[in-house]
Amino acid sequence: MMVFMIHAGGWGLRSLGTIGNSIVDHGKYGVTIFFVVSAYCLCLKALPQDVGCQGFWRSFFLKRAFRIIPMYFVAITLAAVYLPSEHSADSWLAHFTFANILLLKYTNDILGVEWSVPVEISFYLLFPVFLIAVRNAPKIAALVTVAIAIPILRTTMHEEIGGAFLEFRQYTLSWHLYAFLLGALTFEASRIGLFDSAKRAPNLFF
């Protein structure tokens, strides 16, 4: 709803002045919240007792693909029908092949709101790696999450890479990785009962 509100013009809230504009502008954080929840839900589908089963990852990736790609292709196809001459052939090809994951100038140039799909697909592809890191080295993963959540450090990291990764950094997985890792770490903390321990902690003093 937060994302829809900001793209819909604020539903009249902007007419309220500074307060209304502030409420609407905070809608941009809806995508970040979605990434956190998305990673948490993915971990629900990849419990330790399931990951080792034969064919698990094949099934996992197929389900992820059918969940997100069809409607994305529908949207891009409709854009290709109604806006065929407004974008280059390279852009259309990058969108339909997901080459825009790396060709960042084509990540958000057709609809103006489609950038989150390549970011989500990128996370799906690398999810097994992040899952191993979170489960086997949670403290390191937590430190990395805190570090890359700091805007100036994220910007510095992309400045070191330079080029398109700096210019279009807001459309990359690396820019939003902290949100995905936060979701995965939250799930892992819940799975091992860390939150339950925190609830019981006050009882030690009474």
Solvent accessible surface area in square Angstrom, and as a share of the most:
residue,aa,sasa,rsa
1,M,170,0.76
2,M,72,0.32
3,V,48,0.28
4,F,126,0.53
5,M,23,0.10
6,I,46,0.23
7,H,116,0.52
8,A,49,0.38
9,G,44,0.42
10,G,0,0.00
11,W,130,0.46
12,G,50,0.48
13,L,47,0.23
14,R,93,0.34
15,S,99,0.64
16,L,119,0.59
17,G,31,0.30
18,T,117,0.68
19,I,129,0.65
20,G,0,0.00
21,N,53,0.27
22,S,47,0.30
23,I,80,0.41
24,V,0,0.00
25,D,58,0.30
26,H,97,0.43
27,G,0,0.00
28,K,116,0.49
29,Y,108,0.41
30,G,9,0.08
31,V,26,0.15
32,T,30,0.18
33,I,88,0.45
34,F,108,0.45
35,F,0,0.00
36,V,34,0.19
37,V,76,0.44
38,S,14,0.09
39,A,0,0.00
40,Y,66,0.25
41,C,56,0.34
42,L,3,0.01
43,C,2,0.01
44,L,88,0.44
45,K,118,0.50
46,A,0,0.00
47,L,48,0.24
48,P,59,0.37
49,Q,126,0.56
50,D,52,0.27
51,V,38,0.22
52,G,74,0.71
53,C,75,0.45
54,Q,188,0.84
55,G,44,0.42
56,F,29,0.12
57,W,66,0.23
58,R,176,0.64
59,S,43,0.28
60,F,9,0.04
61,F,66,0.27
62,L,79,0.40
63,K,130,0.55
64,R,28,0.10
65,A,32,0.25
66,F,148,0.62
67,R,176,0.64
68,I,34,0.17
69,I,38,0.19
70,P,58,0.37
71,M,137,0.61
72,Y,12,0.05
73,F,66,0.28
74,V,70,0.40
75,A,37,0.28
76,I,0,0.00
77,T,63,0.37
78,L,96,0.48
79,A,7,0.05
80,A,29,0.22
81,V,93,0.54
82,Y,166,0.63
83,L,58,0.29
84,P,81,0.51
85,S,106,0.68
86,E,114,0.51
87,H,44,0.20
88,S,60,0.38
89,A,82,0.64
90,D,87,0.45
91,S,1,0.01
92,W,31,0.11
93,L,114,0.57
94,A,1,0.01
95,H,0,0.00
96,F,71,0.29
97,T,78,0.46
98,F,29,0.12
99,A,40,0.31
100,N,0,0.00
101,I,42,0.21
102,L,131,0.65
103,L,91,0.45
104,L,5,0.02
105,K,117,0.50
106,Y,30,0.11
107,T,0,0.00
108,N,25,0.13
109,D,49,0.26
110,I,14,0.07
111,L,70,0.35
112,G,39,0.37
113,V,70,0.40
114,E,6,0.03
115,W,41,0.14
116,S,29,0.19
117,V,26,0.15
118,P,2,0.02
119,V,1,0.01
120,E,3,0.01
121,I,15,0.08
122,S,11,0.07
123,F,0,0.00
124,Y,15,0.06
125,L,108,0.54
126,L,82,0.41
127,F,1,0.00
128,P,30,0.19
129,V,94,0.54
130,F,32,0.13
131,L,7,0.03
132,I,108,0.55
133,A,42,0.33
134,V,1,0.00
135,R,49,0.18
136,N,113,0.58
137,A,34,0.26
138,P,59,0.37
139,K,169,0.72
140,I,114,0.58
141,A,9,0.07
142,A,39,0.30
143,L,128,0.64
144,V,66,0.38
145,T,11,0.06
146,V,97,0.56
147,A,39,0.30
148,I,22,0.11
149,A,36,0.28
150,I,75,0.38
151,P,83,0.52
152,I,125,0.63
153,L,84,0.42
154,R,19,0.07
155,T,34,0.20
156,T,61,0.35
157,M,69,0.31
158,H,0,0.00
159,E,93,0.42
160,E,143,0.64
161,I,100,0.51
162,G,19,0.18
163,G,61,0.59
164,A,43,0.34
165,F,66,0.28
166,L,55,0.27
167,E,115,0.52
168,F,45,0.19
169,R,71,0.26
170,Q,77,0.34
171,Y,42,0.16
172,T,5,0.03
173,L,24,0.12
174,S,32,0.20
175,W,40,0.14
176,H,18,0.08
177,L,30,0.15
178,Y,41,0.15
179,A,0,0.00
180,F,0,0.00
181,L,9,0.05
182,L,86,0.43
183,G,0,0.00
184,A,1,0.01
185,L,27,0.13
186,T,47,0.27
187,F,11,0.04
188,E,11,0.05
189,A,14,0.11
190,S,48,0.31
191,R,100,0.36
192,I,108,0.55
193,G,18,0.17
194,L,100,0.50
195,F,93,0.39
196,D,71,0.37
197,S,52,0.33
198,A,62,0.48
199,K,153,0.65
200,R,143,0.52
201,A,39,0.31
202,P,69,0.43
203,N,102,0.52
204,L,149,0.74
205,F,163,0.68
206,F,214,0.89
